[in-house]
């Protein structure tokens, strides 16, 4: 009983406030970026597509072999992805799924293929978990 109270105390007084203080600036930056830069970026997109592509950092592969081109996405989209990951960890699967889908379309438009692949993977996992939770809800409704 004392161990359970100790763990509950740690979670409620330390972990949740820390997680909230971590998520709040990320959420605010995502909201701010969505408001201000979406229309501007759409207007400049034809010009940026005609420019030569910039290469990312060349980092060594895990096995040591040749280097690979690593792409770094823009800050607001990466922040949105991080926010979706936090929502996923907190089992808010529907909100996480909507954020992953937003990130997916932006990564696709910006041709950030590595980030897009990770986002698609998380969309698949999250969609599966959302469907599973709906199945459990319908089973409990049938039991009543």
Secondary structure in CASP SS format (residue, H / E / C, confidence):
PFRMAT SS
TARGET T0000
AUTHOR 0000-0000-0000
METHOD secondary structure of the structure
MODEL  1
X C 1.00
X H 1.00
X H 1.00
X H 1.00
X H 1.00
X H 1.00
X H 1.00
X H 1.00
X H 1.00
X H 1.00
X H 1.00
X H 1.00
X H 1.00
X H 1.00
X H 1.00
X H 1.00
X H 1.00
X H 1.00
X H 1.00
X H 1.00
X H 1.00
X H 1.00
X H 1.00
X H 1.00
X H 1.00
X H 1.00
X H 1.00
X H 1.00
X H 1.00
X H 1.00
X H 1.00
X H 1.00
X H 1.00
X H 1.00
X H 1.00
X H 1.00
X H 1.00
X H 1.00
X H 1.00
X H 1.00
X H 1.00
X H 1.00
X H 1.00
X H 1.00
X H 1.00
X H 1.00
X H 1.00
X H 1.00
X H 1.00
X H 1.00
X C 1.00
X C 1.00
X C 1.00
X C 1.00
X C 1.00
X C 1.00
X E 1.00
X E 1.00
X E 1.00
X E 1.00
X C 1.00
X C 1.00
X C 1.00
X C 1.00
X C 1.00
X C 1.00
X E 1.00
X E 1.00
X E 1.00
X E 1.00
X C 1.00
X C 1.00
X C 1.00
X C 1.00
X H 1.00
X H 1.00
X H 1.00
X H 1.00
X H 1.00
X H 1.00
X H 1.00
X H 1.00
X H 1.00
X H 1.00
X H 1.00
X H 1.00
X H 1.00
X H 1.00
X H 1.00
X C 1.00
X C 1.00
X C 1.00
X H 1.00
X H 1.00
X H 1.00
X H 1.00
X H 1.00
X H 1.00
X H 1.00
X H 1.00
X H 1.00
X H 1.00
X H 1.00
X H 1.00
X H 1.00
X H 1.00
X H 1.00
X H 1.00
X H 1.00
X C 1.00
X C 1.00
X C 1.00
X H 1.00
X H 1.00
X H 1.00
X H 1.00
X H 1.00
X H 1.00
X H 1.00
X H 1.00
X H 1.00
X H 1.00
X H 1.00
X H 1.00
X H 1.00
X H 1.00
X H 1.00
X H 1.00
X H 1.00
X H 1.00
X H 1.00
X H 1.00
X H 1.00
X H 1.00
X H 1.00
X H 1.00
X H 1.00
X H 1.00
X H 1.00
X H 1.00
X H 1.00
X H 1.00
X H 1.00
X C 1.00
END
